[in-house]
Amino acid sequence: MVVEPLERIVAVAGPLDLHLTLGPLTRGRSDPTAHFDRGVFVRATRTPEGPAAETIEVVPEGIRVRAWGVGAAWLVEAAAALVGEADDPSVLVAHDRLVEALARRLRGLRLGRTGAVLEALVPAVLEQKVTGSQAYRGFLGLVQVAGEPAPGPLGLRLPPAPETLAALPYYGYHPFGIERRRAETVRRVAREADRLEVLSALPASAARYALMALPGIGAWTAAEVLARAFGDPDAVSVGDFHLKHLVCWALASEPRGTDERMIELLEPYRGQRGRVVRLLEASGIRAPAYGPRMPTRRIERD
């Protein structure tokens, strides 16, 4: 039986680059929960009303949203926030020529919010202290085994339900390359899913405090969640292996940096530091590729 989607055209004011805005929601090229298909963003998620899937594409009038599942109406209503319609890039005041040029060139980059705290938190935990490729493989394996087919004809899979993540023993995460420490953190936050989702109604600063009160959740992980679930324009992932080098190279021509130096360079942009970081990440600028690389970890027994 063919199920027709709920469809709506949502007006969007100003330029919108869908890849720049929604790209951070994808977890590698093989992400079965969210990716781009010939310029159209497709995503499966668990809304407050239940599982749903959606497509979003830019049209002359704004964006066209198609949604399936019991949470379809919720997704359609949340689409404007997802693409950053409430975001105000004009708040950024450039203090150097590079940031000014990037803000002008990348005008379609917006900071959207999903409102889905656990959905942002679990992949962030999986990315702690490992390479991106390792984290993506772990997430993919977890979704394939513990997730379930999403509503609609898109062939997506839903992120694993919190009760499934909580019930899976720590050693059940090992086949996905996830050692006991990260597995226990995922299980812990999954047990707190209801309380965590309530945080989406709080200001980002209050949510950050609540997230960091959880064992296993530090500044880096909290910032990753705030950027995606809250669209926080000031979220900076302190502790990131690469980010400090990018910021220090782009803003001060220093090939290697520290978190302390990164924060110092971003200080003039306080309140908009996350936006500056996103502009730098999307710019194509790369710090010189020398120095130590993050080691690849293997999980044998834990």
C-alpha positions in Angstrom: 0.0 0.0 0.0 1.3 3.4 -1.0 1.1 5.9 1.8 0.9 9.5 0.7 3.2 11.9 2.6 2.0 15.0 4.4 3.4 17.8 2.3 3.8 21.5 2.8 5.7 24.5 1.3 7.3 26.5 4.1 8.4 30.0 3.4 12.0 30.9 4.1 13.3 34.4 4.3 16.8 35.0 2.9 19.3 32.6 1.4 19.5 29.0 2.4 22.2 26.5 1.6 20.7 23.1 2.6 24.0 21.3 2.6 25.8 23.8 4.7 22.9 24.1 7.2 21.8 20.4 7.5 25.2 18.7 6.7 26.1 18.5 10.4 23.1 16.3 11.1 24.6 13.5 8.9 27.1 11.0 10.4 29.3 9.9 7.5 28.3 9.0 3.9 26.7 5.8 4.9 24.4 7.2 7.6 21.1 5.3 7.2 19.2 7.9 9.4 20.1 11.1 7.5 21.8 12.0 4.3 21.4 14.0 1.0 20.0 12.4 -2.1 20.6 14.5 -5.2 20.3 17.8 -3.2 17.3 16.6 -1.2 17.8 16.1 2.6 16.2 12.9 3.9 16.0 12.1 7.5 14.4 9.6 10.0 13.8 10.6 13.5 11.8 9.9 16.7 9.5 12.9 17.3 7.6 13.6 20.5 4.6 12.2 18.7 6.3 9.1 17.4 8.6 7.8 14.5 8.7 9.8 11.3 10.7 10.4 8.2 11.0 13.5 6.0 12.5 15.0 2.9 13.4 18.7 2.6 14.3 20.4 -0.7 14.7 24.1 -1.6 12.1 25.5 -3.9 11.5 29.0 -5.2 8.9 29.7 -2.4 11.2 28.3 0.4 11.4 24.6 1.2 9.1 21.7 0.3 8.7 19.3 3.2 7.3 15.8 2.8 6.8 13.7 5.9 5.6 10.1 6.7 4.7 8.4 10.0 2.8 9.3 13.1 5.2 12.2 13.8 4.7 13.6 10.3 2.7 16.7 11.4 5.3 17.4 14.1 8.1 17.3 11.5 6.3 19.6 9.2 5.8 22.2 11.9 9.4 21.9 13.0 10.9 22.2 9.5 11.4 26.0 9.7 13.4 25.7 12.9 15.3 22.8 11.4 16.6 25.0 8.5 17.4 27.9 10.8 14.5 30.2 10.0 14.7 31.5 13.6 18.5 32.0 13.3 19.8 35.5 12.7 23.2 35.5 10.9 23.2 39.3 10.9 24.0 39.3 14.6 27.6 38.4 13.7 29.9 41.4 13.7 33.1 40.5 11.9 36.3 41.6 13.7 38.6 40.5 10.9 38.6 40.4 7.1 38.5 36.6 6.8 35.3 36.2 8.9 33.7 39.1 7.1 34.5 37.5 3.7 33.2 34.1 4.8 30.0 35.5 6.2 29.4 37.2 2.9 30.4 34.1 0.7 28.5 31.6 2.9 25.3 33.6 3.4 23.2 30.4 3.0 24.7 28.8 6.1 22.2 28.9 9.0 22.2 27.4 12.4 19.1 25.2 12.7 17.8 23.2 15.6 16.3 19.7 15.8 15.0 19.8 19.3 16.1 16.1 19.6 18.5 16.0 22.5 19.2 12.2 22.7 19.4 11.9 19.0 22.3 14.4 19.0 23.8 13.1 22.3 24.3 9.4 21.4 26.4 9.9 18.3 28.4 12.6 20.1 29.2 10.1 22.8 30.2 7.6 20.2 32.6 10.2 18.7 34.4 10.7 22.0 38.2 10.1 21.8 38.1 8.2 18.5 38.5 9.0 14.8 35.6 10.1 12.8 35.6 6.9 10.7 35.6 4.8 13.8 32.7 6.7 15.3 30.7 6.5 12.0 31.2 2.7 11.8 30.1 2.3 15.4 27.0 4.4 14.8 26.2 2.6 11.5 26.5 -0.8 13.2 24.3 0.2 16.1 21.6 1.6 13.9 21.6 -1.5 11.6 21.3 -3.9 14.5 19.3 -1.9 17.1 17.4 0.5 14.9 14.2 -0.2 12.9 12.8 0.7 9.5 11.5 4.2 9.3 8.0 5.1 8.0 7.6 5.9 4.4 9.3 4.8 1.1 12.7 6.3 1.7 14.5 3.2 2.9 15.8 4.9 6.1 16.3 3.5 9.5 15.3 5.1 12.8 17.9 5.8 15.4 17.7 3.1 18.1 15.0 3.7 20.7 16.3 4.8 24.1 14.8 1.7 25.8 16.7 -0.5 23.3 20.0 1.3 24.0 19.5 1.1 27.7 18.7 -2.6 27.6 21.7 -3.6 25.5 24.5 -4.7 27.8 27.8 -2.9 27.5 29.4 -5.9 25.8 26.7 -5.9 23.2 28.2 -2.6 21.9 31.6 -4.3 21.4 30.9 -5.7 17.9 30.5 -2.0 16.8 33.9 -1.0 18.2 32.4 0.7 21.2 34.3 0.0 24.4 32.8 -0.2 27.8 33.2 3.4 28.8 31.3 4.9 25.9 28.8 2.0 26.0 28.0 2.7 29.6 27.6 6.4 28.9 25.1 5.6 26.1 23.2 3.3 28.3 23.1 5.9 31.1 21.8 8.8 28.9 19.3 6.4 27.3 17.8 5.7 30.7 17.5 9.5 31.2 15.9 10.0 27.8 12.6 11.6 29.0 14.4 14.0 31.3 16.9 14.9 28.6 14.3 15.7 25.9 12.7 18.3 28.3 16.0 20.2 28.1 15.1 21.3 24.6 12.7 23.8 26.0 15.5 25.5 28.1 18.0 28.1 27.0 21.2 26.6 25.6 23.2 27.8 28.6 20.9 26.0 31.1 20.9 22.9 28.9 24.7 22.9 28.8 24.8 22.9 32.6 22.4 20.0 32.8 24.2 17.9 30.2 27.6 18.4 31.8 26.1 17.2 35.2 25.8 13.8 33.6 28.7 11.4 34.1 30.6 10.9 30.9 29.4 14.2 29.3 32.1 16.9 29.1 32.4 20.3 27.4 33.1 18.8 23.9 30.0 16.5 24.0 27.7 19.1 25.4 28.8 21.6 22.6 28.1 19.0 19.9 24.6 18.6 21.3 23.9 22.3 21.7 25.0 23.0 18.1 22.6 20.4 16.6 19.7 20.1 19.0 19.6 23.8 20.0 21.2 25.7 17.1 23.4 27.4 19.7 25.4 30.1 17.9 28.0 30.1 20.7 28.7 26.4 20.9 32.4 25.6 20.6 33.7 22.0 20.8 36.6 22.5 23.2 38.7 19.4 23.2 38.3 18.6 19.6 41.4 17.1 18.0 41.3 19.2 14.9 39.3 22.3 15.6 41.9 24.2 17.6 44.4 23.9 14.8 41.9 25.1 12.2 40.9 28.2 14.3 44.4 29.1 15.1 45.6 28.7 11.5 42.7 30.6 10.0 42.6 33.5 12.5 46.2 33.8 13.5 48.3 31.9 10.8 49.5 29.6 13.6 49.9 26.0 12.2 49.2 24.4 15.6 47.0 25.5 18.4 45.7 24.8 21.8 42.1 25.0 23.2 43.2 27.9 25.3 44.6 29.8 22.3 41.5 29.0 20.3 39.2 30.4 22.9 41.4 33.5 23.1 41.1 34.1 19.4 37.3 33.5 19.4 36.7 35.8 22.4 35.8 38.9 20.3 33.0 36.7 18.9 31.5 35.6 22.2 27.9 34.8 21.7 28.6 33.9 18.1 31.7 31.7 18.4 29.9 28.7 17.2 28.8 30.5 14.0 32.4 31.5 13.4 33.6 27.9 13.8 30.9 26.7 11.4 32.0 29.3 8.8 35.6 28.2 9.2 34.7 24.5 8.9 32.7 25.2 5.7 35.4 27.5 4.2 37.7 24.8 2.9 40.6 26.1 5.0 42.8 23.4 6.5 45.6 23.7 8.9 49.0 22.3 7.7 48.8 18.5 7.8 51.7 17.6 10.0 52.2 16.6 13.6 50.6 13.7 15.5 47.4 12.0 14.3 44.7 10.6 16.5 45.5 6.9 16.9 43.0 4.2 15.8 41.6 2.2 18.6 40.6 -1.4 18.5 38.2 -3.1 20.9 39.2 -6.6 21.7 37.9 -7.3 25.2 36.6 -5.0 27.8 
